[in-house]
Amino acid sequence: MGEPIARTCSALLLLSLAAVMPAFAQSKPESSLAEIALYQGENRLQRMIDGARKEGELTVYAVATDITLVTDAFAKKYGIKVKVWRSTSELVLRRVLTERRARRFEVDIMENNPAEMEAARREKILQQVNSPHHGELLPQAVPAHREWVGDSIAVFVQAYNTDKVKKEDLPKTYQDLLDPKWKGRLGIDSGDHAWFAVLLQELGREKGMKLFKDIVDSNGISVRTGHSLLTQMVAAGEVHLGLTIYNHRPVQLKKNGAPIEWFALPPLIAQLRTMGLIRNSPHPYAAMLFYDFMLSDAQQIFFAEHYIPATRKFDSPLTKLPLKFIDPELSLDLNEQWIKAYEETVTKRARQ
């Protein structure tokens, strides 16, 4: 939802993680929080509601640009005040790390990209959760550790400006982008090294890297930062064909009259949008109530806004197709390697 940018932690951020490990090692989750997060009694929901209303508020750190769609709905339903701080994936994680090291326990829920959430899990920032809604989700959304969860899915698709490109001229494979008719017309996001890594796995690393070097050298490619920006530039006709677009954005813009459509080149690559309950949450009941809300009521909100909910209760044509999910652990562990390959093949080459 929003702008779940497919970027993993930078080397600087990974160094920051290492620097704060001793502080985390000395910190243990509050037993009351663990009890609340793992509780499965029949009165679970009412217990969460009663406790949350006594707490009265909730704090969420998020990367999604439109996180207020769900926080406003939650506040309206339960009468709980929600404070939201939104920033980039790295800055959200860094703020949580900094506050934890200073033993300032202000945030309850972190909503972030999977790699950053996995980094937080490794540093024991997140609390394991039992939720009755876990069983309703797609299997990829619920890791065995249950310390973070996927609440929606972003699929990378391609989008074109319908005033600039005819449907019958669309490429059917990435190889078709070598056609001279695409010269000066292509665009891509600057941070999609994880998408590119998965694509190389499917195309074959050497073959895929050569193909994209040839595309950039022959036809050029406009490198933009931010999927929303790239999609808007396609809608405006400044970029005729965007290669890394989140599936929901063209639909939303078309609904408002923009000349844009999406299509999909195989393989279809997807990324989860994830959230987790922070250990030492100052408002544990409200946090758990919101966690459950995100996996229940919010799924309808996502669906209505053309996102792909993580629940199996709503049918999406894209989830019926074979999706290749970006692995959060590999995305974190191979971050520098993936960035290097993407820069050498696409982004730095395009800027020469």
C-alpha positions in Angstrom: 0.0 0.0 0.0 1.3 3.5 -0.7 4.9 3.4 -1.6 6.4 0.2 -0.2 9.7 1.0 -1.9 11.7 -2.1 -2.8 14.9 -1.1 -1.1 17.0 -2.9 1.5 19.2 -1.5 4.2 22.3 0.3 3.2 25.8 -0.6 4.4 25.7 2.3 6.8 22.5 1.1 8.3 23.8 -2.4 8.7 26.8 -1.0 10.6 24.3 0.8 12.8 22.6 -2.5 13.5 25.9 -4.1 14.6 26.7 -1.1 16.8 23.5 -1.4 18.9 23.5 -5.2 19.3 24.8 -5.1 22.9 22.0 -2.8 23.9 19.4 -5.2 22.4 21.0 -8.2 24.0 20.4 -6.7 27.4 16.8 -5.9 26.7 14.0 -8.5 27.2 10.4 -8.1 26.1 7.9 -7.2 28.8 6.1 -10.3 30.0 2.8 -8.4 29.9 3.3 -7.6 26.2 4.2 -11.2 25.4 1.1 -12.4 27.2 -1.1 -9.9 25.3 0.5 -10.7 21.9 0.2 -14.5 22.4 -3.2 -14.6 24.1 -5.8 -16.9 22.4 -8.7 -17.0 24.8 -12.3 -16.7 23.7 -12.6 -13.2 25.1 -9.5 -12.1 23.1 -11.1 -9.3 21.0 -13.0 -7.8 23.9 -10.0 -7.9 26.1 -8.0 -6.0 23.4 -10.8 -3.4 23.0 -11.1 -2.8 26.7 -7.4 -2.5 27.2 -6.9 -0.3 24.2 -9.6 2.2 25.3 -7.9 2.5 28.7 -4.6 3.2 26.9 -6.4 5.7 24.7 -3.7 6.0 22.0 -1.3 4.3 19.6 1.9 5.3 17.8 2.7 3.9 14.3 6.0 4.5 12.3 5.3 3.8 8.7 6.7 4.0 5.1 3.3 3.9 3.3 2.3 7.2 1.9 -1.3 6.7 2.6 -1.1 4.9 5.9 -3.8 7.3 7.3 -6.4 5.5 5.2 -6.3 2.6 7.7 -5.3 4.6 10.8 -8.2 6.9 10.4 -10.6 4.0 9.9 -9.2 2.3 13.1 -9.5 5.5 15.1 -13.1 6.0 14.0 -14.1 2.4 14.8 -12.5 2.1 18.2 -12.1 5.7 19.4 -8.3 5.3 19.8 -6.1 8.3 18.9 -3.4 7.3 16.4 -0.1 9.1 16.1 1.7 8.5 12.8 5.3 9.3 11.8 6.1 8.5 8.2 9.4 8.4 6.4 11.6 6.3 4.2 12.2 2.6 5.0 15.8 3.2 6.3 14.8 6.2 8.4 11.9 4.5 10.0 14.1 1.6 11.0 16.9 3.9 12.1 14.5 5.8 14.4 13.3 2.6 16.0 16.9 1.6 16.6 17.9 4.9 18.0 15.0 5.1 20.4 15.6 1.5 21.6 19.2 2.2 22.3 18.2 5.3 24.3 15.6 3.2 26.1 12.8 5.5 24.8 9.8 3.3 24.2 7.5 5.4 22.1 6.4 3.4 19.1 3.9 0.5 19.1 3.7 -0.7 15.5 6.3 -0.5 12.7 5.1 -0.7 9.1 8.0 -1.1 6.7 9.5 -3.0 3.8 10.3 -6.7 4.4 14.1 -6.4 4.5 14.0 -3.7 7.1 11.5 -5.7 9.1 13.7 -8.7 8.9 16.6 -6.5 10.2 14.5 -5.5 13.1 13.6 -9.1 13.9 17.2 -10.1 14.0 17.9 -7.4 16.5 15.1 -8.7 18.7 13.0 -5.5 18.3 9.8 -7.3 17.3 7.4 -9.4 19.4 6.1 -12.7 18.3 2.3 -12.6 17.8 -0.6 -15.0 17.7 -3.5 -13.7 15.7 -6.7 -15.5 14.7 -6.4 -13.8 11.3 -3.0 -15.4 10.4 -4.9 -18.5 9.1 -6.8 -16.3 6.7 -3.7 -15.0 5.0 -1.7 -16.2 2.0 1.1 -18.5 3.2 3.9 -16.1 2.1 2.5 -13.5 4.4 3.0 -15.4 7.6 6.7 -16.4 8.3 7.2 -19.2 10.8 8.6 -16.9 13.5 5.5 -14.7 13.4 7.5 -11.6 14.4 6.3 -9.7 11.4 3.4 -10.3 9.0 2.5 -9.3 5.4 -0.7 -7.3 5.3 -0.8 -6.7 1.5 1.2 -7.4 -1.7 2.7 -5.2 -4.3 3.3 -6.7 -7.7 5.8 -5.2 -10.1 4.1 -4.5 -13.4 4.8 -2.4 -16.4 2.7 0.7 -17.3 2.4 2.8 -20.5 0.9 6.1 -21.5 -2.0 5.3 -23.8 -1.6 8.5 -25.7 2.0 7.7 -26.5 2.0 3.9 -26.9 -0.4 1.7 -28.9 -1.5 -1.5 -27.1 -0.5 -3.6 -30.1 3.1 -2.2 -29.9 3.7 -3.4 -26.3 6.6 -5.7 -25.7 5.8 -9.3 -24.8 9.3 -10.0 -23.3 12.2 -8.0 -22.0 14.1 -9.0 -25.1 11.6 -6.9 -27.1 12.8 -3.7 -25.4 15.9 -3.9 -27.7 13.7 -2.7 -30.5 14.8 0.8 -31.6 11.2 2.1 -31.3 11.8 2.2 -27.5 14.8 4.6 -27.7 14.3 7.4 -25.2 11.0 6.1 -24.0 11.8 3.8 -21.1 11.8 4.5 -17.3 12.8 2.6 -14.2 13.0 3.2 -10.4 16.5 3.8 -9.0 16.0 1.5 -6.0 14.7 -1.7 -7.5 17.8 -3.8 -7.1 15.8 -6.5 -5.3 13.4 -6.7 -8.2 16.4 -6.9 -10.6 18.0 -9.7 -8.6 14.9 -11.9 -8.8 14.6 -11.1 -12.5 18.2 -12.2 -13.0 17.5 -15.4 -11.2 14.7 -16.1 -13.6 16.4 -15.0 -16.8 19.9 -16.3 -15.9 22.4 -13.9 -14.4 24.8 -13.5 -17.3 22.1 -13.5 -19.9 19.9 -11.1 -18.0 22.8 -8.6 -17.2 23.8 -8.6 -20.9 20.3 -8.0 -22.0 19.8 -5.0 -19.8 23.2 -3.6 -20.6 22.2 -3.8 -24.3 18.8 -2.2 -23.6 20.4 0.7 -21.8 23.2 1.1 -24.4 20.8 0.9 -27.3 17.7 2.7 -26.2 18.7 4.5 -22.9 16.6 4.5 -19.8 15.3 7.3 -17.6 16.1 6.5 -13.9 13.7 8.0 -11.4 13.5 7.8 -7.6 10.1 6.7 -6.2 7.5 4.4 -7.8 4.8 7.0 -7.4 6.9 9.6 -9.2 7.7 7.1 -12.0 4.0 6.3 -12.4 3.0 9.9 -12.5 5.6 10.6 -15.2 4.2 7.8 -17.3 0.7 9.2 -16.8 2.0 12.7 -17.8 3.7 11.2 -20.9 7.2 12.2 -19.9 8.1 8.5 -19.7 6.2 6.4 -22.3 6.8 3.0 -20.7 7.7 2.4 -17.0 9.3 -0.9 -16.2 8.9 -1.1 -12.4 5.5 0.1 -11.4 3.4 -1.1 -8.5 0.2 -2.7 -9.8 -2.3 -0.5 -7.9 -1.0 2.9 -9.0 -2.0 2.8 -12.7 -5.5 1.7 -11.7 -5.8 4.6 -9.2 -4.6 7.2 -11.7 -6.7 5.8 -14.6 -9.7 6.1 -12.3 -9.0 9.8 -12.1 -8.8 10.2 -15.9 -5.1 9.7 -16.5 -4.1 8.0 -19.9 -2.3 5.0 -18.3 -2.7 1.2 -18.4 -0.6 -1.6 -16.9 0.5 -4.9 -18.3 2.9 -7.5 -17.1 6.0 -9.0 -18.6 6.9 -12.4 -17.2 8.1 -13.3 -14.6 5.8 -11.5 -12.2 7.8 -10.3 -9.2 6.1 -9.4 -5.9 6.9 -7.9 -2.5 5.0 -8.0 0.7 4.1 -4.9 2.7 4.8 -5.8 6.3 4.2 -4.7 9.9 5.3 -5.8 13.3 4.6 -5.2 17.0 7.5 -3.5 18.8 8.8 -5.0 22.0 8.3 -2.6 25.0 5.3 -1.2 23.2 3.8 1.5 25.5 0.3 0.7 24.3 0.3 -3.1 23.9 -3.5 -3.6 23.8 -4.0 -0.8 21.2 -1.1 -2.2 19.2 -2.6 -5.7 19.1 -6.0 -4.3 18.3 -4.5 -2.4 15.4 -2.5 -5.5 14.3 -5.7 -7.5 14.1 -7.5 -4.6 12.4 -4.8 -4.5 9.7 -5.4 -8.2 8.9 -9.2 -7.9 9.0 -11.1 -4.7 8.4 -8.2 -3.0 6.6 -8.1 -5.8 4.0 -11.4 -4.5 2.7 -9.9 -1.0 2.5 -6.9 -2.2 0.6 -9.1 -4.1 -1.8 -11.3 -1.0 -2.4 -8.2 1.1 -3.2 -6.9 -1.5 -5.7 -4.2 -3.0 -3.5 -3.8 -6.7 -3.2 -4.8 -7.8 0.3 -2.9 -10.5 2.0 -6.1 -12.3 3.0 -7.5 -15.1 0.9 -11.0 -13.7 1.3 -10.6 -11.4 -1.7 -9.9 -12.6 -5.2 -7.2 -10.9 -7.1 -6.3 -12.0 -10.7 -2.6 -11.4 -9.9 -2.5 -13.7 -6.9 -3.8 -16.5 -9.1 -0.7 -16.2 -11.3 2.8 -17.6 -10.4 4.4 -14.8 -8.4 8.0 -14.7 -7.5 8.3 -13.1 -4.1 11.4 -11.1 -3.1 13.0 -13.0 -0.1 13.4 -10.6 2.8 16.4 -12.6 4.3 18.3 -12.7 1.0 17.4 -9.1 0.3 19.1 -8.2 3.6 22.1 -10.5 3.3 22.9 -9.8 -0.3 22.0 -6.2 -0.3 25.4 -4.8 -1.4 25.8 -7.5 -4.1 22.4 -6.7 -5.5 22.9 -3.0 -5.4 26.2 -3.4 -7.3 24.7 -5.5 -10.0 21.8 -3.1 -10.5 24.0 0.0 -10.6 26.6 -1.6 -13.0 23.9 -2.9 -15.3 21.2 -0.2 -15.2 21.3 2.9 -13.1 24.9 4.1 -13.4 25.1 3.0 -16.9 22.0 5.0 -17.8 23.5 8.1 -16.3 26.7 8.0 -18.3 
